[in-house]
């Protein structure tokens, strides 16, 4: 099938905005590589902090995420995604410098909250870009990406964030491996925010946001720039205008108090049905521990008894994950979403069972027998973590966070619904990240892995029932299905 639209500008814009994913990778890898370093005694360059304090460093980031999500929507509606990123990215740099110069763990807490706030604002960019959007994509810059990319190309661009996230994780793990001084690690983690700032200067405004701000002629020019002069961009532009007029008419007919309208929205089935469906799925995804493992990966490898050095194993995991993320751009273009997601669930569940069994069997052995056991089977933790992180990259980031969430709400409540989902997900991620060390002390590491496997089994059954197949459908068609109660 001959492509009738230009992809170069779309690729540049989505790659540039997806540098937020690279930054997110550094946020998560920071906890994994820096906490073990600052746990060291003072004479070894550390602060001799406890794992309890380390769990606060890892988890407070998500409290900041909630704050940023609540603030970011207002900023974004007023000035648009491009300018929000222009303004916020310097604060990411400031937060990293604050961490680099910190002289107490409390300063690290403040830095993590500030980083989380910036990340939350990006999530708000993701979910509130346009009131007139007809549909799709999630996590950082999801809606912006959906708005600027052609429907046929959206499956590919939705994977860009995963690639950037995996690259950011690898970058952070490499810094932790080669640099002994945690302050140097933190200083180098500040650099991607500068790249994000300069790249964001050259991305286009969303045509949907411009139409919402009644800058229709500029919206037409930006859409032409994105699609190419030989494409049928005029038809898409008139579709956006038609949708705006429909929403304006609806708004004029509804003259009631806006607070009462939102109360009505919150009570309506068109909000709470998709909110419960996707909210439960996203909370279960956090309880499944995939994000927690990234935050504590060095500690997990150390505690599990892997035959690979704890500092080296995360680099291997991140490298394979990056390769899988690159392949996923092709996989997502041709594979139906639902079967792919279910397959990823099965792989993750079995990997958790294998890790739990390995850790359990090892814990029952004496020191001499344990050495032989690790020598023979010490490859299992690394293999399982590679399978878990790789499956998460293809199935969870690209399908749940980049597609399913925003497709589940109709246009007029998408910002509201996705914003609340972001808050709920951040609370769940904060709780699981903070409690992970306690869970190990309560259940043992093998018990935690078995718990994660059980949660994945629940996700498998749940998504088999509730997940729709929207691959290849335009955003307008997706919303039509919503309105017809076919999802």
TITIVEX-327908 format. One record per residue (C-alpha): residue number from 1; residue in one letter; x, y, z. Coordinates in Angstrom, 3 decimals, always signed. Layout:
# residues N
SITE,num,residu,x,y,z
SITE,NUM,a,X,Y,Z
...
# end
This chain:
# residues 487
SITE,num,residu,x,y,z
SITE,1,x,+0.000,+0.000,+0.000
SITE,2,x,+1.484,+3.349,-1.087
SITE,3,x,+2.014,+5.857,+1.683
SITE,4,x,+0.478,+9.238,+0.864
SITE,5,x,+1.890,+11.230,+3.744
SITE,6,x,+5.324,+12.438,+4.758
SITE,7,x,+6.849,+10.875,+7.883
SITE,8,x,+10.065,+12.857,+8.357
SITE,9,x,+8.576,+15.720,+10.366
SITE,10,x,+6.406,+13.323,+12.362
SITE,11,x,+9.423,+11.175,+13.210
SITE,12,x,+11.518,+14.172,+14.241
SITE,13,x,+8.767,+15.621,+16.420
SITE,14,x,+7.889,+12.341,+18.136
SITE,15,x,+11.536,+11.400,+18.653
SITE,16,x,+12.244,+14.836,+20.115
SITE,17,x,+9.305,+14.790,+22.502
SITE,18,x,+10.073,+11.180,+23.430
SITE,19,x,+13.350,+12.342,+24.972
SITE,20,x,+11.066,+12.701,+27.998
SITE,21,x,+11.259,+8.903,+27.988
SITE,22,x,+15.061,+9.061,+28.115
SITE,23,x,+14.762,+11.392,+31.094
SITE,24,x,+12.306,+8.982,+32.728
SITE,25,x,+14.835,+6.181,+32.296
SITE,26,x,+17.383,+8.222,+34.251
SITE,27,x,+14.809,+8.924,+36.990
SITE,28,x,+14.302,+5.181,+37.530
SITE,29,x,+17.891,+4.028,+37.073
SITE,30,x,+19.007,+6.671,+39.584
SITE,31,x,+17.399,+4.737,+42.425
SITE,32,x,+18.831,+1.436,+41.232
SITE,33,x,+22.450,+2.611,+40.962
SITE,34,x,+22.724,+5.434,+43.518
SITE,35,x,+20.971,+3.900,+46.535
SITE,36,x,+23.535,+1.039,+46.787
SITE,37,x,+26.353,+3.612,+46.513
SITE,38,x,+25.074,+5.913,+49.271
SITE,39,x,+24.304,+2.917,+51.490
SITE,40,x,+28.060,+2.396,+51.734
SITE,41,x,+29.966,+3.530,+54.850
SITE,42,x,+31.274,+7.077,+55.019
SITE,43,x,+34.871,+5.972,+54.454
SITE,44,x,+33.805,+4.376,+51.153
SITE,45,x,+32.145,+7.509,+49.782
SITE,46,x,+28.615,+6.737,+50.928
SITE,47,x,+26.303,+8.126,+53.605
SITE,48,x,+25.621,+4.842,+55.383
SITE,49,x,+21.871,+5.258,+54.876
SITE,50,x,+19.389,+2.483,+55.620
SITE,51,x,+17.294,+0.719,+52.983
SITE,52,x,+14.293,+2.424,+54.594
SITE,53,x,+15.773,+5.819,+53.712
SITE,54,x,+16.606,+4.486,+50.265
SITE,55,x,+12.979,+3.509,+49.740
SITE,56,x,+11.985,+7.134,+50.417
SITE,57,x,+14.481,+8.307,+47.787
SITE,58,x,+12.933,+5.905,+45.285
SITE,59,x,+9.284,+6.504,+46.136
SITE,60,x,+9.002,+10.255,+46.814
SITE,61,x,+9.440,+10.808,+43.090
SITE,62,x,+5.866,+9.589,+42.623
SITE,63,x,+4.462,+12.032,+45.177
SITE,64,x,+5.936,+14.767,+43.003
SITE,65,x,+4.302,+13.106,+40.013
SITE,66,x,+0.882,+13.597,+41.583
SITE,67,x,+1.575,+17.282,+42.216
SITE,68,x,+2.808,+17.778,+38.656
SITE,69,x,-0.182,+15.983,+37.167
SITE,70,x,-2.553,+18.302,+39.021
SITE,71,x,-0.655,+21.443,+37.964
SITE,72,x,+0.290,+20.495,+34.436
SITE,73,x,-3.149,+20.342,+32.876
SITE,74,x,-3.776,+24.033,+33.499
SITE,75,x,-0.361,+24.990,+32.116
SITE,76,x,-0.840,+22.841,+29.066
SITE,77,x,-4.281,+24.084,+28.159
SITE,78,x,-3.011,+27.642,+28.390
SITE,79,x,+0.269,+27.463,+26.446
SITE,80,x,+0.397,+24.043,+24.740
SITE,81,x,+2.701,+21.041,+24.938
SITE,82,x,+5.649,+22.616,+23.173
SITE,83,x,+5.947,+25.587,+25.511
SITE,84,x,+5.295,+23.508,+28.613
SITE,85,x,+8.309,+21.356,+27.760
SITE,86,x,+10.370,+24.462,+26.963
SITE,87,x,+9.619,+25.806,+30.434
SITE,88,x,+9.811,+22.599,+32.483
SITE,89,x,+12.960,+20.963,+31.094
SITE,90,x,+15.292,+23.552,+32.722
SITE,91,x,+13.759,+22.665,+36.092
SITE,92,x,+14.713,+19.029,+35.509
SITE,93,x,+18.288,+20.191,+35.093
SITE,94,x,+18.044,+22.239,+38.300
SITE,95,x,+16.688,+19.229,+40.219
SITE,96,x,+19.624,+17.062,+39.111
SITE,97,x,+22.122,+19.746,+40.103
SITE,98,x,+20.417,+20.013,+43.492
SITE,99,x,+20.893,+16.250,+43.932
SITE,100,x,+24.519,+16.489,+42.810
SITE,101,x,+25.309,+19.152,+45.398
SITE,102,x,+23.230,+17.583,+48.197
SITE,103,x,+24.878,+17.233,+51.600
SITE,104,x,+22.084,+15.333,+53.323
SITE,105,x,+19.485,+12.752,+52.386
SITE,106,x,+16.772,+15.390,+52.845
SITE,107,x,+18.136,+17.330,+49.879
SITE,108,x,+17.852,+14.154,+47.809
SITE,109,x,+14.229,+13.867,+48.916
SITE,110,x,+13.546,+17.408,+47.688
SITE,111,x,+15.315,+16.738,+44.403
SITE,112,x,+13.268,+13.591,+43.806
SITE,113,x,+10.003,+15.405,+44.511
SITE,114,x,+10.973,+18.173,+42.070
SITE,115,x,+11.888,+15.629,+39.387
SITE,116,x,+8.591,+13.847,+39.970
SITE,117,x,+6.710,+17.129,+39.648
SITE,118,x,+8.329,+17.790,+36.271
SITE,119,x,+7.489,+14.260,+35.165
SITE,120,x,+3.889,+14.724,+36.330
SITE,121,x,+3.596,+17.889,+34.259
SITE,122,x,+4.743,+15.880,+31.232
SITE,123,x,+2.042,+13.340,+32.045
SITE,124,x,-0.453,+16.188,+32.032
SITE,125,x,+0.883,+17.197,+28.618
SITE,126,x,+0.223,+13.632,+27.634
SITE,127,x,-3.377,+13.638,+28.760
SITE,128,x,-4.678,+17.176,+28.228
SITE,129,x,-3.299,+18.347,+24.921
SITE,130,x,-6.635,+18.906,+23.264
SITE,131,x,-10.230,+18.918,+24.211
SITE,132,x,-11.088,+18.021,+20.616
SITE,133,x,-8.731,+15.090,+20.193
SITE,134,x,-10.379,+11.999,+18.743
SITE,135,x,-8.340,+9.614,+20.623
SITE,136,x,-5.247,+7.653,+21.606
SITE,137,x,-1.878,+6.992,+23.207
SITE,138,x,-0.501,+7.303,+26.765
SITE,139,x,+2.131,+8.215,+29.290
SITE,140,x,+4.507,+11.044,+28.658
SITE,141,x,+3.416,+12.978,+25.544
SITE,142,x,+0.937,+10.301,+24.529
SITE,143,x,-1.869,+12.554,+23.314
SITE,144,x,+0.519,+15.002,+21.684
SITE,145,x,+2.075,+12.090,+19.790
SITE,146,x,-1.352,+10.826,+18.780
SITE,147,x,-2.345,+14.265,+17.528
SITE,148,x,+0.662,+14.875,+15.315
SITE,149,x,+1.044,+11.388,+13.778
SITE,150,x,-0.952,+9.757,+11.019
SITE,151,x,-3.200,+6.849,+12.188
SITE,152,x,-1.311,+4.364,+10.009
SITE,153,x,+1.988,+5.443,+11.560
SITE,154,x,+0.867,+5.738,+15.158
SITE,155,x,+1.781,+2.163,+16.095
SITE,156,x,+5.394,+2.897,+15.200
SITE,157,x,+5.653,+6.282,+16.914
SITE,158,x,+4.007,+4.942,+20.079
SITE,159,x,+7.077,+2.721,+20.502
SITE,160,x,+9.513,+5.654,+20.366
SITE,161,x,+8.910,+6.408,+24.026
SITE,162,x,+9.716,+2.809,+24.967
SITE,163,x,+12.963,+2.984,+22.998
SITE,164,x,+13.938,+6.250,+24.681
SITE,165,x,+12.992,+4.931,+28.120
SITE,166,x,+15.105,+1.816,+27.599
SITE,167,x,+17.991,+3.970,+26.360
SITE,168,x,+17.711,+6.180,+29.443
SITE,169,x,+17.774,+3.140,+31.725
SITE,170,x,+20.846,+1.776,+29.953
SITE,171,x,+22.533,+5.177,+30.173
SITE,172,x,+21.913,+5.329,+33.916
SITE,173,x,+23.138,+1.784,+34.542
SITE,174,x,+26.293,+2.428,+32.519
SITE,175,x,+26.999,+5.538,+34.574
SITE,176,x,+26.549,+3.534,+37.760
SITE,177,x,+28.880,+0.807,+36.538
SITE,178,x,+31.749,+2.994,+35.356
SITE,179,x,+31.556,+5.843,+37.893
SITE,180,x,+32.188,+5.138,+41.563
SITE,181,x,+31.247,+8.631,+42.754
SITE,182,x,+27.458,+8.882,+42.930
SITE,183,x,+27.674,+12.669,+42.524
SITE,184,x,+29.267,+12.245,+39.105
SITE,185,x,+26.518,+9.798,+38.191
SITE,186,x,+23.906,+12.378,+39.148
SITE,187,x,+25.662,+15.175,+37.276
SITE,188,x,+25.719,+13.188,+34.026
SITE,189,x,+22.046,+12.321,+34.486
SITE,190,x,+21.295,+16.053,+34.160
SITE,191,x,+22.471,+16.213,+30.542
SITE,192,x,+19.399,+14.665,+28.797
SITE,193,x,+17.215,+17.469,+30.134
SITE,194,x,+19.321,+19.966,+28.208
SITE,195,x,+18.890,+17.929,+25.024
SITE,196,x,+15.125,+17.847,+25.627
SITE,197,x,+15.028,+21.626,+25.968
SITE,198,x,+16.897,+22.344,+22.722
SITE,199,x,+15.024,+19.726,+20.670
SITE,200,x,+11.647,+20.935,+21.911
SITE,201,x,+12.366,+24.369,+20.442
SITE,202,x,+11.905,+22.908,+16.957
SITE,203,x,+8.833,+20.691,+17.320
SITE,204,x,+5.485,+21.848,+15.889
SITE,205,x,+2.460,+22.844,+17.895
SITE,206,x,-0.378,+20.367,+17.865
SITE,207,x,-2.941,+21.259,+15.156
SITE,208,x,-5.690,+20.157,+17.564
SITE,209,x,-4.509,+22.524,+20.274
SITE,210,x,-4.213,+25.374,+17.748
SITE,211,x,-7.777,+24.791,+16.545
SITE,212,x,-8.933,+24.800,+20.153
SITE,213,x,-7.254,+28.218,+20.533
SITE,214,x,-8.952,+29.413,+17.312
SITE,215,x,-5.634,+29.652,+15.450
SITE,216,x,-7.052,+27.749,+12.510
SITE,217,x,-4.764,+29.029,+9.789
SITE,218,x,-1.678,+28.176,+11.801
SITE,219,x,-3.197,+24.767,+12.540
SITE,220,x,-3.596,+24.137,+8.803
SITE,221,x,+0.047,+25.082,+8.187
SITE,222,x,+1.287,+22.825,+10.990
SITE,223,x,-0.802,+19.920,+9.713
SITE,224,x,+0.558,+20.471,+6.209
SITE,225,x,+4.076,+20.534,+7.643
SITE,226,x,+3.428,+17.258,+9.479
SITE,227,x,+1.638,+15.364,+6.697
SITE,228,x,+3.291,+16.862,+3.615
SITE,229,x,+1.828,+18.960,+0.825
SITE,230,x,+0.956,+15.869,-1.253
SITE,231,x,-1.114,+14.279,+1.481
SITE,232,x,-4.838,+14.647,+2.037
SITE,233,x,-4.228,+16.943,+4.993
SITE,234,x,-7.145,+19.217,+4.095
SITE,235,x,-9.640,+16.427,+4.759
SITE,236,x,-8.069,+15.757,+8.164
SITE,237,x,-8.059,+19.476,+8.919
SITE,238,x,-11.763,+19.816,+8.100
SITE,239,x,-12.454,+16.773,+10.275
SITE,240,x,-10.771,+18.562,+13.194
SITE,241,x,-12.792,+21.722,+12.526
SITE,242,x,-16.038,+19.754,+12.309
SITE,243,x,-15.293,+18.066,+15.589
SITE,244,x,-14.585,+21.416,+17.236
SITE,245,x,-17.874,+22.872,+16.015
SITE,246,x,-19.747,+19.876,+17.400
SITE,247,x,-18.107,+20.317,+20.792
SITE,248,x,-18.695,+24.084,+20.763
SITE,249,x,-22.373,+23.488,+20.022
SITE,250,x,-22.582,+20.994,+22.850
SITE,251,x,-20.870,+23.414,+25.237
SITE,252,x,-23.267,+26.229,+24.264
SITE,253,x,-26.230,+23.981,+24.959
SITE,254,x,-24.902,+23.102,+28.399
SITE,255,x,-24.999,+26.401,+30.294
SITE,256,x,-25.052,+24.870,+33.767
SITE,257,x,-22.365,+25.530,+36.345
SITE,258,x,-19.089,+23.898,+35.331
SITE,259,x,-18.622,+22.389,+38.804
SITE,260,x,-22.025,+20.725,+38.564
SITE,261,x,-21.141,+19.499,+35.067
SITE,262,x,-18.023,+17.770,+36.372
SITE,263,x,-20.020,+16.210,+39.184
SITE,264,x,-22.430,+14.943,+36.533
SITE,265,x,-19.523,+13.607,+34.483
SITE,266,x,-18.115,+11.833,+37.528
SITE,267,x,-21.438,+10.119,+38.106
SITE,268,x,-21.992,+9.108,+34.504
SITE,269,x,-21.308,+5.595,+33.236
SITE,270,x,-19.298,+6.986,+30.300
SITE,271,x,-16.720,+8.089,+32.907
SITE,272,x,-16.743,+5.550,+35.719
SITE,273,x,-17.021,+2.408,+33.580
SITE,274,x,-13.793,+3.033,+31.600
SITE,275,x,-12.191,+4.592,+34.701
SITE,276,x,-12.782,+1.455,+36.741
SITE,277,x,-11.758,-0.849,+33.910
SITE,278,x,-8.501,+0.876,+33.059
SITE,279,x,-7.823,+2.136,+36.579
SITE,280,x,-7.955,-1.404,+37.950
SITE,281,x,-5.686,-2.614,+35.145
SITE,282,x,-3.110,+0.121,+35.722
SITE,283,x,-3.077,-0.412,+39.498
SITE,284,x,-2.662,-4.144,+38.974
SITE,285,x,+0.222,-3.384,+36.615
SITE,286,x,+1.951,-1.480,+39.414
SITE,287,x,+1.293,-4.287,+41.898
SITE,288,x,+2.926,-6.673,+39.418
SITE,289,x,+6.268,-5.119,+40.318
SITE,290,x,+7.793,-4.449,+36.901
SITE,291,x,+8.502,-0.800,+37.669
SITE,292,x,+9.667,-1.641,+41.186
SITE,293,x,+12.298,-4.020,+39.805
SITE,294,x,+13.759,-1.213,+37.708
SITE,295,x,+14.057,+0.977,+40.827
SITE,296,x,+15.817,-1.733,+42.870
SITE,297,x,+17.478,-3.811,+40.163
SITE,298,x,+21.012,-3.839,+41.613
SITE,299,x,+19.650,-4.866,+45.021
SITE,300,x,+17.425,-7.553,+43.458
SITE,301,x,+20.332,-9.152,+41.630
SITE,302,x,+22.446,-8.999,+44.773
SITE,303,x,+19.754,-10.574,+46.972
SITE,304,x,+18.623,-13.214,+44.479
SITE,305,x,+22.077,-14.797,+44.143
SITE,306,x,+22.640,-14.232,+40.447
SITE,307,x,+25.922,-15.532,+39.044
SITE,308,x,+26.308,-12.218,+37.190
SITE,309,x,+27.721,-9.230,+39.092
SITE,310,x,+24.859,-7.081,+40.490
SITE,311,x,+26.306,-3.919,+38.902
SITE,312,x,+26.732,-5.561,+35.481
SITE,313,x,+23.452,-7.472,+35.229
SITE,314,x,+21.245,-4.335,+34.921
SITE,315,x,+23.341,-3.190,+31.951
SITE,316,x,+22.652,-6.502,+30.209
SITE,317,x,+18.942,-6.257,+31.018
SITE,318,x,+18.739,-2.658,+29.779
SITE,319,x,+20.679,-3.481,+26.593
SITE,320,x,+18.349,-6.339,+25.683
SITE,321,x,+15.367,-4.200,+26.612
SITE,322,x,+16.593,-1.481,+24.260
SITE,323,x,+16.928,-3.989,+21.433
SITE,324,x,+13.413,-5.271,+22.089
SITE,325,x,+12.089,-1.712,+22.191
SITE,326,x,+13.555,-1.088,+18.730
SITE,327,x,+12.015,-4.289,+17.380
SITE,328,x,+8.695,-3.393,+18.966
SITE,329,x,+8.215,-0.549,+16.469
SITE,330,x,+7.842,-3.209,+13.777
SITE,331,x,+5.950,-5.688,+15.949
SITE,332,x,+3.343,-3.111,+16.951
SITE,333,x,+2.815,-2.082,+13.361
SITE,334,x,+1.765,-5.558,+12.262
SITE,335,x,+0.663,-7.460,+15.360
SITE,336,x,-2.832,-7.220,+16.869
SITE,337,x,-2.576,-5.637,+20.293
SITE,338,x,-4.637,-7.966,+22.437
SITE,339,x,-2.913,-11.283,+21.574
SITE,340,x,+0.471,-9.572,+21.917
SITE,341,x,-0.422,-8.185,+25.327
SITE,342,x,-1.730,-11.526,+26.596
SITE,343,x,+1.437,-13.263,+25.400
SITE,344,x,+3.551,-10.714,+27.309
SITE,345,x,+1.486,-11.387,+30.436
SITE,346,x,+2.165,-15.123,+30.171
SITE,347,x,+5.918,-14.570,+29.716
SITE,348,x,+6.117,-12.210,+32.709
SITE,349,x,+4.077,-14.532,+34.936
SITE,350,x,+6.237,-17.581,+34.135
SITE,351,x,+9.404,-15.521,+34.651
SITE,352,x,+8.267,-14.497,+38.120
SITE,353,x,+7.499,-18.120,+38.985
SITE,354,x,+10.977,-19.150,+37.817
SITE,355,x,+12.655,-16.375,+39.839
SITE,356,x,+10.643,-17.228,+42.935
SITE,357,x,+11.470,-20.916,+42.621
SITE,358,x,+15.184,-20.208,+42.125
SITE,359,x,+15.306,-17.894,+45.137
SITE,360,x,+13.311,-20.308,+47.297
SITE,361,x,+15.480,-23.325,+46.468
SITE,362,x,+18.651,-21.301,+47.037
SITE,363,x,+17.461,-20.103,+50.453
SITE,364,x,+17.174,-23.704,+51.715
SITE,365,x,+20.758,-24.649,+50.822
SITE,366,x,+23.831,-24.447,+53.019
SITE,367,x,+26.721,-22.238,+51.932
SITE,368,x,+28.722,-24.996,+50.212
SITE,369,x,+25.758,-26.412,+48.271
SITE,370,x,+24.565,-22.907,+47.440
SITE,371,x,+27.808,-22.162,+45.584
SITE,372,x,+27.289,-25.160,+43.315
SITE,373,x,+23.623,-24.324,+42.824
SITE,374,x,+24.425,-20.748,+41.754
SITE,375,x,+27.178,-21.997,+39.469
SITE,376,x,+24.694,-24.265,+37.683
SITE,377,x,+21.553,-22.126,+37.717
SITE,378,x,+22.753,-18.574,+38.434
SITE,379,x,+21.731,-17.529,+34.937
SITE,380,x,+18.038,-17.789,+35.846
SITE,381,x,+17.595,-14.354,+37.541
SITE,382,x,+19.205,-12.518,+34.636
SITE,383,x,+17.200,-14.437,+32.027
SITE,384,x,+13.950,-13.845,+33.886
SITE,385,x,+14.587,-10.128,+34.398
SITE,386,x,+15.375,-9.780,+30.695
SITE,387,x,+12.089,-11.521,+29.833
SITE,388,x,+10.100,-9.379,+32.287
SITE,389,x,+11.564,-6.052,+31.200
SITE,390,x,+11.374,-6.937,+27.509
SITE,391,x,+7.745,-8.025,+27.735
SITE,392,x,+6.904,-4.894,+29.698
SITE,393,x,+8.468,-2.765,+26.968
SITE,394,x,+6.375,-4.302,+24.190
SITE,395,x,+3.142,-5.096,+25.995
SITE,396,x,+2.634,-2.698,+28.864
SITE,397,x,+4.331,+0.578,+27.901
SITE,398,x,+3.291,+0.519,+24.257
SITE,399,x,-0.219,-0.916,+24.621
SITE,400,x,-1.605,+0.150,+28.003
SITE,401,x,+0.212,+3.431,+28.527
SITE,402,x,+0.405,+4.529,+24.890
SITE,403,x,-2.931,+3.371,+23.523
SITE,404,x,-5.542,+1.799,+25.760
SITE,405,x,-5.821,+4.503,+28.416
SITE,406,x,-6.756,+7.437,+26.210
SITE,407,x,-8.859,+5.312,+23.847
SITE,408,x,-11.111,+4.376,+26.753
SITE,409,x,-12.555,+7.850,+27.351
SITE,410,x,-14.650,+9.999,+25.041
SITE,411,x,-13.165,+13.319,+23.959
SITE,412,x,-14.976,+15.641,+26.350
SITE,413,x,-13.874,+13.714,+29.465
SITE,414,x,-10.498,+12.404,+28.269
SITE,415,x,-8.410,+14.994,+30.096
SITE,416,x,-10.434,+14.542,+33.271
SITE,417,x,-10.338,+10.741,+33.130
SITE,418,x,-6.693,+10.364,+32.171
SITE,419,x,-5.662,+12.932,+34.757
SITE,420,x,-7.358,+10.985,+37.538
SITE,421,x,-5.851,+7.764,+36.233
SITE,422,x,-2.438,+9.387,+36.425
SITE,423,x,-3.018,+10.301,+40.082
SITE,424,x,-4.263,+6.803,+40.969
SITE,425,x,-1.363,+5.142,+39.150
SITE,426,x,+1.190,+7.404,+40.834
SITE,427,x,-0.258,+6.591,+44.270
SITE,428,x,-0.054,+2.866,+43.486
SITE,429,x,+3.522,+3.229,+42.227
SITE,430,x,+4.510,+5.208,+45.316
SITE,431,x,+3.046,+2.536,+47.582
SITE,432,x,+4.693,-0.409,+45.823
SITE,433,x,+8.071,+1.339,+45.577
SITE,434,x,+8.017,+2.391,+49.235
SITE,435,x,+6.843,-1.000,+50.524
SITE,436,x,+9.102,-3.213,+48.402
SITE,437,x,+11.873,-3.476,+51.054
SITE,438,x,+9.240,-4.232,+53.700
SITE,439,x,+7.647,-6.884,+51.487
SITE,440,x,+11.017,-8.622,+51.230
SITE,441,x,+11.349,-8.633,+55.023
SITE,442,x,+7.780,-9.908,+55.443
SITE,443,x,+7.584,-12.593,+52.757
SITE,444,x,+11.158,-13.142,+51.650
SITE,445,x,+12.314,-12.321,+48.123
SITE,446,x,+10.862,-15.565,+46.752
SITE,447,x,+7.473,-14.724,+48.305
SITE,448,x,+7.503,-11.310,+46.638
SITE,449,x,+8.191,-12.924,+43.243
SITE,450,x,+5.331,-15.388,+43.748
SITE,451,x,+3.056,-12.489,+44.711
SITE,452,x,+3.990,-10.647,+41.511
SITE,453,x,+3.291,-13.828,+39.510
SITE,454,x,-0.169,-14.059,+41.078
SITE,455,x,-0.939,-10.461,+40.165
SITE,456,x,+0.162,-11.116,+36.566
SITE,457,x,-2.213,-14.076,+36.398
SITE,458,x,-5.058,-11.806,+37.489
SITE,459,x,-4.044,-9.245,+34.820
SITE,460,x,-4.036,-11.987,+32.185
SITE,461,x,-7.599,-13.035,+32.998
SITE,462,x,-8.808,-9.455,+33.429
SITE,463,x,-7.484,-8.133,+30.124
SITE,464,x,-8.765,-11.185,+28.268
SITE,465,x,-12.247,-9.990,+29.221
SITE,466,x,-12.032,-6.181,+29.057
SITE,467,x,-9.402,-5.263,+26.436
SITE,468,x,-10.765,-4.163,+23.026
SITE,469,x,-8.882,-4.540,+19.743
SITE,470,x,-8.521,-1.059,+18.228
SITE,471,x,-5.465,-1.583,+16.062
SITE,472,x,-5.606,+0.290,+12.757
SITE,473,x,-8.735,+2.226,+13.684
SITE,474,x,-8.787,+5.989,+13.421
SITE,475,x,-9.260,+8.070,+16.533
SITE,476,x,-12.651,+9.220,+15.269
SITE,477,x,-13.782,+5.612,+14.823
SITE,478,x,-12.547,+4.719,+18.301
SITE,479,x,-14.657,+7.467,+19.828
SITE,480,x,-17.651,+6.448,+17.719
SITE,481,x,-17.372,+2.971,+19.242
SITE,482,x,-17.240,+4.536,+22.701
SITE,483,x,-20.367,+6.566,+22.037
SITE,484,x,-22.123,+3.473,+20.703
SITE,485,x,-21.160,+1.545,+23.866
SITE,486,x,-19.282,-1.046,+21.854
SITE,487,x,-16.099,-0.982,+23.913
# end
